[in-house]
Amino acid sequence: MTAPRWIIHLPTTLTSLDTAADLVAALRDSLGHVTAIDFGETTLSEEDRQHLRHRLWCDARHDGGRRCRLRDGHPGSCRTTGEG
């Protein structure tokens, strides 16, 4: 049996989905080296509607276990490095 994974809910004072997504991107860029955090699975939700989650990143896995760095539903090919 696989041990359960834990989810960290981190409330913010932000009032816009785009601004919250920008914060997550900054956290991913600064904490991406921490292997215990799976930024590829990040979702956002409104404080009073936590059952309605917005997936942030493309969920595609690539060589070496890396994930695409582009937003969910992006056009074109995935990208695992650089801006995104």
Secondary structure, DSSP 8 states (H G I E B T S, - for coil): ------------S---HHHHHHHHHHHHHHHTT-TT--GGG-EEEETTEEEEEEE-B---B-GGG-B--SBTT-SSS--SSS--
